[in-house]
Amino acid sequence: QVQLVESGGGLVQPGGSLRLSCAASGSIFSINVMGWYRQAPGKQRELVATITSGGSTKYADSVKGRFTISRDNAKNTVYAQMNSLKPEDTAVYYCNARILFITVWNDYWGQGTQVTVSS
């Protein structure tokens, strides 16, 4: 059994910052890619940023230069530092991780955390 628990969402004014955290726990042999996705009302879920166990990162064009993804492998935790937030960043943000148990890799999702950017 694996759980991803997110925290750090909330309401922030345009131009403000938030830091999301996501901790993985349970039966984990290894974690490959971890990442953040988001889903706004009426839209499909989209990639925000991902990071490999080696630290290689990928960002959606819409967040490049504003968001920074990082991870602490010892704590099985991924972070998203979100700066210069815009109203269009408003969405439910989901954590994702590809996790190995014995010989099987599976994708896991967190429950989601709401980020609202509004004045």
LOTISE-86404 format. One record per residue (C-alpha): x, y, z. Coordinates in steps of 0.1 Angstrom, whole numbers, plus 5000, padded with zeros to 4 digits. Each point is the difference from the previous one (the first is absolute). Layout:
BEGIN
XYZ;...
END
This chain:
BEGIN
500050005000;501450344989;498750345010;500850344986;499050295023;500050354987;500150335019;500550374995;497150114978;497950305008;498850344989;502650254989;499950344982;501450044965;503850035001;500249815032;501749675008;499149655013;502049695008;498449664994;501349685017;499349644993;501349715021;499849644989;499849735026;499349625002;501549714982;502650174979;503149844985;500950304978;498550314984;500850104965;498250314987;498050235023;498050284987;497250255003;496950024978;497050245002;496450004989;498050324997;496249994998;498749884967;503549924988;502149684996;502749925025;503450144988;503649955009;501650285021;503549865007;501849685005;503349905016;502049674998;501849835028;503250154985;498650355001;499250054963;497050234997;497350084974;497550295001;496950114981;500750314980;497450195019;501949965033;503650034989;501950265019;497350025027;499849655015;502849795013;499749635007;502349825024;500249685020;501549855031;500749634992;500749925036;496550125010;498249874968;498750364997;499550234970;499550375002;498750274977;501050365007;497550224981;500950374996;498450284981;496749825001;497350104975;496249955000;500449744972;502149785024;496849945020;499449625000;500149695021;503649895001;500749625001;503349835010;501149704979;502749745006;501249694982;500849765027;501749665001;498849725023;502149684996;500049974961;497050214991;499850374991;496750175006;498850364998;498450155030;498150335005;499350225030;496650125010;500550354986;500450345016;498250324989;502050304989;497950324994;501650314987;497750305004;499950355013;
END
